[in-house]
Amino acid sequence: MSKFKAAAIQMRTGTDPKKNAETFEALVREAAAKGATYVQSPEMTGAMVRDAEARQTAFTTEDKDLIAATAARLARELGIYIHVGSTAIVREDGKLANRALLLSPEGKTIATYDKIHMFDVDLDNGESWRESSAYEPGTQAVVAELPFAKLGFGICYDVRFPQLFRAEALAGANVLSAPAAFTRQTGEAHWHVLQRARAIENGAFMISAAQGGKHEDGRETYGHSIIVDPWGKVLAEADHDEPGVIVAEIDTSLSTAARGKIPNLKNAREFSVSSVTASEGEPLRGAAS
């Protein structure tokens, strides 16, 4: 089976996990009603909380997490796969993980992925983020084999690290994902080109649900949830920052076809890098590094 209908739900997650779970449920039900058998939510589906003290009460372990429980119940009731783009989970060591969860139609968690690359940046206009001060980075890329696709995981800032998605594509992934809470500033500049680039260079579908709008904790996110095919064509997009659902028909045989036309995964070669120093009157000399 190579065809399925995918949905990405766009949210404006607040600070109250209960309200967020209710919104999540309504949007998942809407996606399922539109025929989606795979539904993806954005990064930080459960709650978006900037205050360090508030995070201590908002987040809990995976077995007690409200979004994880809601996703399991809905997956089982609706008979679909639900990909929680991420939610904050307290690990066994007490540290927080920015964790994706994939639930089967039986309501079982069949895969998890902890965000590897932490969003530690200083942007224009004084906007500054230090994700590593709140979350422990993951160390393991993940590819989940589903009946209709092989799904590679990423979260938000991961999309700027093509080596992650290349490794997943080489491991067989024909659908890649980067559910996100992109800032408005970075989203306006780079969201579309990064999503299309990851799809094109790996000959894979890219599905990325997003957060959008002005959130209760003060941040502003870009929205524009998107589904891109292996040739870089945008199949569906939420062309706004409001909550909602987008759907698209996915045929993973198109990934096989794209990789057959441009077999860059097979054509990649190992290489070294040389650094050269130019001194006046002397020829350039390279030193392997």
FILUMRO-279425 format. One record per residue: residue number from 1; residue in one letter; x, y, z of N, C-alpha, C in turn. Coordinates in Angstrom, 3 decimals. Example, Ala and Ser with C-alpha at 12.3 -4.5 7.8 and 13.67 -1.06 7.14 Angstrom:
 num residuo      n_x      n_y      n_z     ca_x     ca_y     ca_z      c_x      c_y      c_z
   1       a   13.190   -5.690    7.800   12.300   -4.500    7.800   13.200   -3.300    7.800
   2       s   12.850   -2.250    7.080   13.670   -1.060    7.140   12.900    0.030    7.870
***
This chain:
 num residuo      n_x      n_y      n_z     ca_x     ca_y     ca_z      c_x      c_y      c_z
   1       m    0.850   -1.199    0.000    0.000    0.000    0.000    0.879    1.239    0.000
   2       s    0.770    2.071   -1.060    1.630    3.247   -1.167    0.870    4.552   -1.053
   3       k   -0.468    4.495   -1.014   -1.263    5.717   -0.991   -1.983    5.887    0.341
   4       f   -2.025    7.111    0.821   -2.790    7.430    2.029   -3.076    8.915    2.047
   5       k   -4.012    9.314    2.882   -4.324   10.735    3.033   -3.713   11.227    4.338
   6       a   -2.897   12.266    4.223   -2.215   12.839    5.390   -2.833   14.174    5.745
   7       a   -2.844   14.479    7.024   -3.320   15.781    7.503   -2.299   16.391    8.438
   8       a   -2.183   17.712    8.363   -1.391   18.475    9.323   -2.337   19.458    9.993
   9       i   -2.361   19.443   11.315   -3.246   20.361   12.030   -2.430   21.536   12.569
  10       q   -2.957   22.726   12.351   -2.292   23.943   12.810   -2.955   24.414   14.102
  11       m   -2.138   24.766   15.081   -2.652   25.150   16.384   -2.084   26.497   16.824
  12       r   -2.669   27.032   17.897   -2.130   28.202   18.589   -2.131   27.825   20.060
  13       t   -1.209   26.944   20.399   -1.171   26.355   21.733   -0.947   27.416   22.808
  14       g   -1.720   27.290   23.879   -1.585   28.197   25.010   -0.862   27.549   26.169
  15       t   -1.083   28.081   27.368   -0.362   27.605   28.545   -1.120   26.530   29.322
  16       d   -2.400   26.327   29.015   -3.231   25.376   29.752   -3.313   24.054   28.991
  17       p   -2.678   22.980   29.493   -2.695   21.699   28.781   -4.099   21.164   28.510
  18       k   -5.045   21.391   29.433   -6.401   20.881   29.248   -7.073   21.546   28.039
  19       k   -6.988   22.859   27.942   -7.581   23.563   26.805   -6.897   23.151   25.502
  20       n   -5.582   22.991   25.559   -4.847   22.590   24.361   -5.259   21.192   23.910
  21       a   -5.479   20.299   24.858   -5.912   18.943   24.526   -7.288   18.956   23.870
  22       e   -8.157   19.846   24.324   -9.487   19.956   23.729   -9.402   20.455   22.290
  23       t   -8.548   21.455   22.054   -8.351   21.962   20.692   -7.741   20.890   19.801
  24       f   -6.743   20.207   20.325   -6.088   19.111   19.609   -7.111   18.064   19.192
  25       e   -7.975   17.664   20.108   -8.979   16.643   19.814   -9.930   17.099   18.713
  26       a  -10.398   18.329   18.798  -11.334   18.832   17.789  -10.700   18.842   16.402
  27       l   -9.444   19.233   16.319   -8.770   19.301   15.027   -8.443   17.907   14.488
  28       v   -8.072   16.984   15.359   -7.828   15.609   14.918   -9.122   15.007   14.375
  29       r  -10.217   15.247   15.051  -11.511   14.729   14.578  -11.869   15.338   13.216
  30       e  -11.593   16.612   13.042  -11.857   17.255   11.760  -11.015   16.620   10.654
  31       a   -9.742   16.355   10.958   -8.854   15.741    9.973   -9.338   14.340    9.602
  32       a   -9.732   13.558   10.606  -10.224   12.205   10.347  -11.501   12.239    9.521
  33       a  -12.362   13.223    9.787  -13.606   13.365    9.029  -13.329   13.674    7.565
  34       k  -12.173   14.256    7.284  -11.782   14.547    5.908  -11.067   13.374    5.248
  35       g  -10.993   12.257    5.969  -10.427   11.040    5.393   -8.978   10.766    5.709
  36       a   -8.359   11.570    6.551   -6.945   11.366    6.868   -6.746   10.124    7.735
  37       t   -5.785    9.303    7.374   -5.418    8.137    8.185   -4.099    8.359    8.921
  38       y   -3.426    9.458    8.602   -2.227    9.906    9.324   -2.440   11.378    9.634
  39       v   -2.402   11.729   10.911   -2.639   13.108   11.339   -1.465   13.572   12.187
  40       q   -0.889   14.699   11.821    0.275   15.256   12.523   -0.087   16.589   13.167
  41       s    0.346   16.768   14.405    0.159   18.040   15.106    1.501   18.775   15.190
  42       p    1.509   20.040   15.587    2.762   20.801   15.602    3.637   20.547   16.824
  43       e    4.802   21.136   16.786    5.694   21.144   17.950    4.971   21.772   19.134
  44       m    5.248   21.253   20.324    4.683   21.762   21.568    3.154   21.800   21.543
  45       t    2.567   20.682   21.139    1.117   20.556   21.110    0.520   20.730   22.505
  46       g    1.173   20.181   23.525    0.606   20.147   24.869    0.522   21.478   25.574
  47       a    1.558   22.276   25.492    1.583   23.601   26.124    2.803   24.358   25.644
  48       m    2.672   25.669   25.560    3.809   26.534   25.247    3.989   27.479   26.421
  49       v    5.054   27.249   27.170    5.276   27.952   28.430    6.720   28.440   28.482
  50       r    6.915   29.735   28.521    8.269   30.287   28.558    8.821   30.350   29.977
  51       d    7.954   30.570   30.966    8.400   30.746   32.347    8.906   29.420   32.924
  52       a   10.100   29.431   33.469   10.726   28.206   33.964    9.938   27.582   35.113
  53       e    9.443   28.400   36.035    8.667   27.864   37.159    7.367   27.245   36.681
  54       a    6.704   27.904   35.747    5.425   27.399   35.233    5.609   26.070   34.518
  55       r    6.760   25.878   33.902    7.013   24.609   33.216    6.999   23.437   34.182
  56       q    7.398   23.675   35.405    7.457   22.594   36.389    6.078   22.015   36.684
  57       t    5.042   22.835   36.605    3.689   22.359   36.883    2.939   21.965   35.616
  58       a    3.351   22.518   34.461    2.631   22.255   33.207    2.972   20.902   32.618
  59       f    4.198   20.395   32.868    4.670   19.203   32.178    4.848   18.026   33.125
  60       t    4.732   16.819   32.572    4.819   15.608   33.378    5.447   14.480   32.558
  61       t    5.456   13.288   33.109    6.044   12.143   32.425    5.123   11.648   31.309
  62       e    5.679   10.872   30.400    4.914   10.434   29.232    3.679    9.626   29.616
  63       d    3.798    8.783   30.638    2.665    7.944   31.025    1.525    8.739   31.652
  64       k    1.798    9.984   32.087    0.771   10.822   32.695    0.393   12.015   31.808
  65       d    1.019   12.129   30.661    0.829   13.296   29.812   -0.559   13.290   29.174
  66       l   -1.250   14.428   29.236   -2.622   14.526   28.752   -2.698   14.399   27.234
  67       i   -1.768   15.018   26.520   -1.785   14.927   25.057   -1.504   13.496   24.604
  68       a   -0.551   12.826   25.249   -0.259   11.435   24.896   -1.493   10.565   25.102
  69       a   -2.192   10.772   26.213   -3.390    9.984   26.505   -4.515   10.302   25.524
  70       t   -4.674   11.592   25.207   -5.712   11.999   24.262   -5.430   11.430   22.876
  71       a   -4.177   11.494   22.465   -3.796   10.954   21.154   -4.039    9.451   21.083
  72       a   -3.705    8.732   22.144   -3.919    7.281   22.169   -5.401    6.950   22.055
  73       r   -6.214    7.681   22.808   -7.667    7.439   22.779   -8.243    7.729   21.394
  74       l   -7.846    8.831   20.791   -8.367    9.203   19.485   -7.885    8.253   18.389
  75       a   -6.620    7.862   18.453   -6.084    6.931   17.451   -6.871    5.625   17.473
  76       r   -7.151    5.154   18.674   -7.896    3.902   18.839   -9.347    4.062   18.363
  77       e   -9.989    5.147   18.766  -11.394    5.363   18.393  -11.566    5.572   16.894
  78       l  -10.668    6.362   16.289  -10.809    6.739   14.884  -10.101    5.770   13.932
  79       g   -9.274    4.890   14.495   -8.560    3.919   13.674   -7.521    4.548   12.761
  80       i   -6.774    5.539   13.285   -5.791    6.262   12.489   -4.444    6.315   13.212
  81       y   -3.424    6.708   12.461   -2.118    7.003   13.054   -2.092    8.478   13.443
  82       i   -1.681    8.758   14.658   -1.548   10.142   15.119   -0.092   10.407   15.497
  83       h    0.454   11.416   14.873    1.837   11.849   15.123    1.779   13.163   15.900
  84       v    1.985   13.071   17.197    2.092   14.290   18.015    3.441   14.909   17.675
  85       g    3.392   16.056   16.985    4.634   16.662   16.485    5.676   16.818   17.557
  86       s    5.248   17.268   18.718    6.044   17.172   19.941    5.220   17.676   21.101
  87       t    5.623   17.272   22.275    5.118   17.837   23.512    6.238   17.711   24.540
  88       a    6.219   18.535   25.552    7.278   18.496   26.559    7.021   17.343   27.516
  89       i    8.035   16.493   27.677    7.926   15.297   28.511    9.044   15.298   29.559
  90       v    8.688   15.000   30.803    9.695   14.848   31.856   10.310   13.463   31.735
  91       r   11.616   13.414   31.512   12.323   12.146   31.362   12.524   11.471   32.712
  92       e   13.034   10.234   32.674   13.278    9.492   33.910   14.292   10.193   34.802
  93       d   15.239   10.944   34.175   16.253   11.645   34.964   15.766   13.017   35.446
  94       g   14.489   13.345   35.181   13.933   14.614   35.641   14.106   15.766   34.673
  95       k   14.894   15.566   33.612   15.091   16.617   32.621   13.950   16.589   31.609
  96       l   13.732   17.726   30.937   12.672   17.821   29.946   13.172   17.432   28.561
  97       a   12.343   16.697   27.825   12.600   16.386   26.427   11.524   17.024   25.576
  98       n   11.896   17.522   24.415   10.961   18.002   23.409   10.676   16.791   22.519
  99       r    9.601   16.061   22.802    9.430   14.691   22.284    8.251   14.546   21.332
 100       a    8.500   13.910   20.199    7.451   13.496   19.272    6.972   12.101   19.656
 101       l    5.679   11.852   19.408    5.072   10.554   19.699    4.288   10.099   18.479
 102       l    4.407    8.822   18.132    3.615    8.260   17.045    2.737    7.157   17.607
 103       l    1.413    7.327   17.458    0.428    6.393   17.994   -0.192    5.576   16.865
 104       s   -0.355    4.280   17.082   -0.954    3.387   16.097   -2.470    3.399   16.218
 105       p   -3.189    2.831   15.230   -4.652    2.741   15.320   -5.133    1.906   16.518
 106       e   -4.227    1.181   17.153   -4.571    0.458   18.378   -4.350    1.302   19.624
 107       g   -3.883    2.536   19.415   -3.637    3.431   20.532   -2.313    3.199   21.224
 108       k   -1.414    2.462   20.582   -0.100    2.169   21.160    0.938    3.166   20.661
 109       t    1.844    3.558   21.536    2.967    4.398   21.123    3.987    3.508   20.436
 110       i    4.172    3.703   19.138    5.061    2.822   18.376    6.415    3.465   18.087
 111       a    6.533    4.779   18.315    7.826    5.441   18.125    7.829    6.757   18.894
 112       t    8.988    7.125   19.385    9.195    8.448   19.968   10.496    9.013   19.405
 113       y   10.578   10.330   19.383   11.785   11.008   18.904   11.981   12.259   19.743
 114       d   13.159   12.423   20.322   13.500   13.620   21.090   14.301   14.567   20.207
 115       k   13.834   15.799   20.119   14.467   16.815   19.265   15.965   16.890   19.531
 116       i   16.742   16.820   18.461   18.201   16.770   18.584   18.825   18.166   18.637
 117       h   18.387   19.059   17.770   19.038   20.361   17.650   18.256   21.421   18.427
 118       m   18.921   22.028   19.376   18.296   23.017   20.252   18.341   24.408   19.628
 119       f   17.225   25.127   19.721   17.082   26.443   19.120   17.717   27.487   20.030
 120       d   19.019   27.656   19.909   19.781   28.637   20.688   20.248   29.723   19.726
 121       v   19.490   30.802   19.612   19.757   31.808   18.586   19.519   33.211   19.126
 122       d   20.134   34.180   18.456   19.907   35.599   18.723   19.511   36.249   17.406
 123       l   18.253   36.643   17.304   17.712   37.201   16.074   17.697   38.719   16.112
 124       d   17.251   39.319   15.012   17.130   40.773   14.959   16.049   41.249   15.933
 125       n   16.079   42.532   16.214   15.083   43.183   17.076   15.075   42.630   18.503
 126       g   16.200   42.047   18.932   16.332   41.595   20.312   15.710   40.257   20.619
 127       e   15.151   39.567   19.609   14.531   38.260   19.858   15.625   37.218   20.095
 128       s   15.561   36.560   21.252   16.607   35.611   21.646   15.977   34.373   22.264
 129       w   16.508   33.188   21.924   15.985   31.922   22.434   17.121   31.027   22.882
 130       r   16.904   30.300   23.987   17.879   29.345   24.490   17.142   28.055   24.876
 131       e   16.788   27.267   23.872   16.044   26.036   24.126   16.834   25.076   25.008
 132       s   18.151   25.102   24.878   18.978   24.172   25.646   18.942   24.456   27.143
 133       s   18.473   25.643   27.535   18.376   25.943   28.966   17.174   25.250   29.594
 134       a   16.235   24.778   28.760   15.031   24.132   29.281   14.943   22.655   28.925
 135       y   15.533   22.262   27.781   15.342   20.903   27.285   16.676   20.200   27.044
 136       e   16.644   18.901   27.228   17.817   18.057   26.974   17.717   17.537   25.544
 137       p   18.753   17.749   24.723   18.670   17.306   23.331   18.693   15.787   23.204
 138       g   18.003   15.297   22.183   18.051   13.883   21.869   19.333   13.528   21.144
 139       t   19.562   12.253   20.947   20.794   11.789   20.295   20.522   10.750   19.213
 140       q   19.246   10.423   18.963   18.917    9.306   18.090   17.930    9.730   17.006
 141       a   18.329    9.578   15.722   17.382    9.759   14.621   16.463    8.545   14.595
 142       v   15.238    8.746   14.090   14.234    7.679   14.123   13.509    7.598   12.783
 143       v   13.353    6.377   12.271   12.520    6.093   11.104   11.525    5.020   11.508
 144       a   10.243    5.305   11.318    9.187    4.353   11.678    8.578    3.771   10.405
 145       e    8.498    2.445   10.350    7.917    1.782    9.184    6.423    1.570    9.411
 146       l    5.618    2.257    8.607    4.164    2.161    8.654    3.693    1.325    7.461
 147       p    2.438    0.875    7.441    1.969    0.074    6.313    2.052    0.804    4.978
 148       f    2.026    2.145    5.002    1.955    2.928    3.771    3.160    3.827    3.545
 149       a    4.104    3.875    4.462    5.245    4.782    4.328    6.299    4.454    5.372
 150       k    7.516    4.943    5.124    8.561    4.952    6.140    8.761    6.406    6.537
 151       l    8.481    6.702    7.803    8.415    8.072    8.303    9.677    8.442    9.070
 152       g   10.332    9.524    8.633   11.491   10.054    9.339   11.103   11.253   10.174
 153       f   11.647   11.337   11.384   11.251   12.363   12.347   12.242   13.523   12.400
 154       g   11.696   14.712   12.571   12.452   15.908   12.898   11.501   16.829   13.643
 155       i   12.034   17.859   14.264   11.200   18.838   14.956   11.801   20.225   14.739
 156       c   11.039   21.098   14.114   11.329   22.529   14.016   12.764   22.845   13.590
 157       y   13.609   23.285   14.508   14.973   23.718   14.193   15.790   22.617   13.526
 158       d   15.410   21.368   13.731   16.074   20.258   13.041   16.087   20.462   11.534
 159       v   15.085   21.176   10.989   14.966   21.301    9.541   16.158   22.033    8.934
 160       r   16.921   22.758    9.756   18.105   23.464    9.267   19.352   22.572    9.237
 161       f   19.178   21.303    9.546   20.309   20.378    9.593   20.045   19.237    8.600
 162       p   20.404   19.451    7.335   20.053   18.482    6.287   20.634   17.101    6.499
 163       q   21.717   17.005    7.265   22.331   15.695    7.485   21.405   14.750    8.239
 164       l   20.525   15.288    9.079   19.575   14.448    9.803   18.603   13.790    8.833
 165       f   18.043   14.581    7.932   17.056   14.068    6.994   17.703   13.180    5.934
 166       r   18.941   13.494    5.569   19.663   12.627    4.638   19.897   11.245    5.267
 167       a   20.271   11.220    6.531   20.480    9.935    7.209   19.191    9.136    7.257
 168       e   18.071    9.800    7.497   16.788    9.092    7.551   16.376    8.602    6.161
 169       a   16.627    9.424    5.135   16.322    8.997    3.770   17.167    7.786    3.383
 170       l   18.430    7.801    3.743   19.299    6.663    3.456   18.863    5.413    4.219
 171       a   18.178    5.616    5.346   17.642    4.490    6.123   16.281    4.037    5.601
 172       g   15.821    4.666    4.499   14.593    4.214    3.854   13.406    5.130    3.961
 173       a   13.508    6.237    4.709   12.362    7.131    4.878   11.960    7.760    3.548
 174       n   10.682    7.649    3.206   10.158    8.330    2.017    9.167    9.442    2.370
 175       v    8.872    9.581    3.649    8.118   10.717    4.177    8.923   11.283    5.342
 176       l    9.207   12.572    5.294    9.974   13.239    6.345    9.072   14.250    7.040
 177       s    9.456   14.671    8.227    8.591   15.573    8.991    9.409   16.550    9.816
 178       a    8.871   17.758    9.948    9.484   18.768   10.820    8.398   19.639   11.428
 179       p    7.488   19.041   12.211    6.467   19.845   12.893    7.141   20.930   13.726
 180       a    6.533   22.120   13.749    7.310   23.268   14.202    6.507   24.294   14.987
 181       a    7.276   25.155   15.653    6.763   26.399   16.226    7.728   27.487   15.771
 182       f    7.848   27.652   14.458    8.769   28.626   13.871    8.373   30.040   14.297
 183       t    9.345   30.832   14.681    9.049   32.229   14.971    8.564   32.913   13.690
 184       r    7.782   33.968   13.852    7.314   34.688   12.664    8.499   35.212   11.857
 185       q    9.508   35.728   12.540   10.661   36.315   11.859   11.395   35.290   10.990
 186       t   11.682   34.126   11.547   12.413   33.110   10.790   11.505   32.414    9.783
 187       g   10.217   32.310   10.129    9.286   31.674    9.207    9.119   32.471    7.925
 188       e    8.953   33.782    8.059    8.807   34.630    6.879   10.037   34.542    5.983
 189       a   11.197   34.358    6.582   12.437   34.323    5.809   12.725   32.955    5.188
 190       h   12.453   31.868    5.930   13.034   30.586    5.534   12.104   29.382    5.514
 191       w   10.900   29.478    6.061   10.045   28.297    6.228    9.848   27.518    4.929
 192       h    9.370   28.189    3.896    9.023   27.479    2.658   10.249   26.888    1.971
 193       v   11.312   27.662    1.896   12.485   27.167    1.170   13.121   25.974    1.886
 194       l   13.120   25.970    3.208   13.686   24.843    3.945   12.840   23.586    3.774
 195       q   11.524   23.731    3.831   10.653   22.564    3.671   10.811   21.960    2.272
 196       r   10.822   22.804    1.267   10.945   22.313   -0.107   12.334   21.733   -0.361
 197       a   13.358   22.352    0.216   14.718   21.850    0.018   14.884   20.455    0.608
 198       r   14.388   20.236    1.833   14.520   18.911    2.441   13.787   17.855    1.612
 199       a   12.631   18.224    1.034   11.897   17.283    0.185   12.677   16.983   -1.091
 200       i   13.141   18.014   -1.771   13.810   17.847   -3.061   15.106   17.068   -2.924
 201       e   15.946   17.443   -1.962   17.270   16.825   -1.884   17.219   15.377   -1.431
 202       n   16.085   14.956   -0.834   15.947   13.573   -0.389   14.938   12.774   -1.203
 203       g   14.301   13.414   -2.191   13.297   12.720   -2.974   12.202   12.140   -2.095
 204       a   11.730   12.942   -1.134   10.770   12.461   -0.141    9.668   13.494    0.057
 205       f    8.535   13.038    0.561    7.491   13.958    0.987    7.929   14.632    2.282
 206       m    7.491   15.870    2.468    7.761   16.606    3.693    6.420   17.050    4.262
 207       i    6.131   16.653    5.507    4.883   17.024    6.172    5.244   17.742    7.469
 208       s    4.813   18.991    7.572    5.196   19.793    8.739    4.020   20.627    9.229
 209       a    3.405   20.168   10.322    2.365   20.939   10.991    3.031   22.052   11.797
 210       a    2.312   23.163   11.965    2.946   24.326   12.587    2.040   25.007   13.601
 211       q    2.680   25.700   14.524    2.008   26.635   15.407    1.866   27.967   14.669
 212       g    0.796   28.731   14.997    0.626   30.007   14.325   -0.048   31.052   15.193
 213       g    0.423   32.289   15.096   -0.229   33.419   15.740    0.431   33.868   17.031
 214       k   -0.243   34.741   17.761    0.259   35.293   19.027   -0.206   34.394   20.165
 215       h    0.754   33.845   20.908    0.455   32.879   21.966    0.340   33.551   23.336
 216       e   -0.274   32.827   24.268   -0.489   33.370   25.612    0.813   33.712   26.313
 217       d    1.891   32.980   26.009    3.154   33.248   26.698    3.950   34.365   26.038
 218       g    3.363   34.998   25.017    3.983   36.179   24.415    4.686   35.954   23.099
 219       r    4.988   34.720   22.764    5.700   34.472   21.513    4.730   34.564   20.333
 220       e    5.293   34.731   19.137    4.498   34.775   17.914    5.096   33.809   16.906
 221       t    4.247   32.920   16.381    4.721   31.904   15.445    4.094   32.100   14.070
 222       y    4.719   31.464   13.074    4.460   31.792   11.676    3.268   31.062   11.058
 223       g    2.928   29.878   11.548    1.867   29.113   10.908    2.329   28.492    9.603
 224       h    1.451   28.483    8.588    1.767   27.964    7.254    2.152   26.485    7.270
 225       s    1.379   25.674    7.998    1.565   24.221    7.928    1.606   23.807    6.461
 226       i    2.427   22.789    6.152    2.705   22.531    4.738    2.939   21.049    4.464
 227       i    2.562   20.624    3.272    2.854   19.278    2.773    3.459   19.440    1.388
 228       v    4.657   18.891    1.190    5.422   19.054   -0.045    5.717   17.682   -0.639
 229       d    5.662   17.567   -1.983    5.955   16.277   -2.601    7.442   16.151   -2.923
 230       p    7.918   14.984   -3.355    9.357   14.763   -3.562    9.978   15.622   -4.670
 231       w    9.152   16.232   -5.496    9.663   17.103   -6.556    9.657   18.562   -6.126
 232       g    9.243   18.808   -4.880    9.234   20.161   -4.336    7.936   20.907   -4.532
 233       k    6.908   20.222   -5.036    5.613   20.858   -5.241    4.840   20.917   -3.927
 234       v    4.282   22.072   -3.613    3.463   22.222   -2.411    2.079   21.640   -2.695
 235       l    1.751   20.554   -1.997    0.463   19.885   -2.191   -0.641   20.528   -1.366
 236       a   -0.297   21.051   -0.204   -1.274   21.701    0.672   -0.542   22.657    1.593
 237       e   -1.191   23.776    1.894   -0.598   24.752    2.808   -1.707   25.530    3.507
 238       a   -1.530   25.767    4.783   -2.382   26.712    5.502   -1.769   28.089    5.281
 239       d   -2.328   28.838    4.387   -1.720   30.109    3.988   -2.099   31.225    4.974
 240       h   -1.855   30.945    6.269   -2.240   31.878    7.328   -1.651   31.356    8.633
 241       d   -1.985   32.010    9.759   -1.487   31.548   11.056   -2.620   31.133   11.994
 242       e   -3.815   30.924   11.453   -4.962   30.525   12.260   -5.016   29.000   12.442
 243       p   -5.620   28.510   13.534   -5.806   27.069   13.701   -6.627   26.489   12.546
 244       g   -6.323   25.256   12.171   -7.045   24.627   11.073   -6.416   23.305   10.668
 245       v   -6.886   22.762    9.559   -6.462   21.455    9.073   -6.155   21.538    7.589
 246       i   -5.052   20.953    7.158   -4.784   20.770    5.733   -4.638   19.281    5.473
 247       v   -5.023   18.849    4.282   -4.932   17.437    3.915   -4.370   17.318    2.510
 248       a   -3.741   16.183    2.240   -3.231   15.902    0.897   -3.135   14.397    0.707
 249       e   -3.336   13.982   -0.532   -3.142   12.590   -0.903   -1.640   12.350   -1.089
 250       i   -1.140   11.310   -0.449    0.271   10.955   -0.540    0.403    9.625   -1.270
 251       d    1.260    9.582   -2.266    1.563    8.339   -2.987    3.063    8.150   -2.923
 252       t    3.519    7.252   -2.061    4.954    7.116   -1.838    5.692    6.553   -3.049
 253       s    4.958    6.035   -4.041    5.632    5.594   -5.266    6.268    6.784   -5.981
 254       l    5.770    8.001   -5.713    6.371    9.195   -6.297    7.761    9.464   -5.731
 255       s    7.996    9.022   -4.505    9.342    9.128   -3.932   10.295    8.205   -4.677
 256       t    9.860    6.982   -4.933   10.676    6.037   -5.697   10.974    6.591   -7.084
 257       a    9.956    7.183   -7.716   10.137    7.740   -9.052   11.122    8.902   -9.049
 258       a   10.996    9.809   -8.063   11.885   10.968   -7.984   13.325   10.525   -7.762
 259       r   13.513    9.524   -6.923   14.864    9.037   -6.647   15.439    8.297   -7.851
 260       g   14.559    7.750   -8.691   15.025    7.113   -9.913   15.491    8.127  -10.941
 261       k   14.799    9.269  -11.020   15.169   10.307  -11.980   16.454   11.017  -11.573
 262       i   16.546   11.347  -10.288   17.738   12.032   -9.766   18.238   11.224   -8.572
 263       p   19.113   10.246   -8.817   19.532    9.322   -7.747   20.658    9.870   -6.879
 264       n   20.440   11.066   -6.322   21.529   11.680   -5.561   21.840   10.925   -4.271
 265       l   20.876   10.169   -3.737   21.183    9.366   -2.553   22.228    8.308   -2.891
 266       k   22.118    7.739   -4.099   23.077    6.714   -4.537   24.375    7.323   -5.032
 267       n   24.285    8.532   -5.584   25.457    9.136   -6.221   26.392    9.865   -5.254
 268       a   25.993    9.984   -4.012   26.825   10.701   -3.033   28.179   10.011   -2.874
 269       r   29.221   10.802   -2.723   30.584   10.273   -2.578   31.235   10.850   -1.329
 270       e   32.122   10.073   -0.747   32.912   10.569    0.376   33.953   11.547   -0.153
 271       f   34.318   12.539    0.653   35.327   13.500    0.230   35.977   14.114    1.458
 272       s   37.133   14.679    1.250   37.810   15.408    2.322   37.740   16.894    2.020
 273       v   38.099   17.709    2.994   38.085   19.161    2.837   39.500   19.687    3.012
 274       s   39.928   20.541    2.090   41.240   21.177    2.198   41.079   22.655    2.486
 275       s   41.921   23.161    3.383   41.966   24.586    3.653   43.202   25.164    2.991
 276       v   43.053   26.308    2.341   44.200   26.918    1.664   44.416   28.316    2.210
 277       t   45.679   28.721    2.241   46.046   30.056    2.692   46.773   30.759    1.565
 278       a   46.326   31.945    1.218   46.933   32.704    0.125   47.904   33.723    0.699
 279       s   49.183   33.597    0.345   50.200   34.580    0.712   50.679   35.247   -0.563
 280       e   50.937   36.544   -0.495   51.322   37.303   -1.695   52.572   36.708   -2.325
 281       g   52.453   36.427   -3.621   53.611   35.926   -4.370   53.828   34.430   -4.233
 282       e   52.984   33.729   -3.463   53.164   32.293   -3.317   51.952   31.552   -3.838
 283       p   52.164   30.344   -4.376   51.016   29.553   -4.857   50.172   29.064   -3.686
 284       l   48.897   28.793   -3.941   48.012   28.280   -2.904   48.431   26.858   -2.551
 285       r   48.445   26.559   -1.275   48.778   25.216   -0.801   47.629   24.701    0.047
 286       g   47.185   23.505   -0.246   46.084   22.923    0.505   46.570   21.970    1.570
 287       a   45.907   21.980    2.689   46.193   21.022    3.778   44.918   20.296    4.115
 288       a   44.946   18.986    4.019   43.747   18.198    4.333   43.334   18.436    5.777
 289       s   42.029   18.521    5.989   41.541   18.735    7.356   40.317   17.890    7.590
***
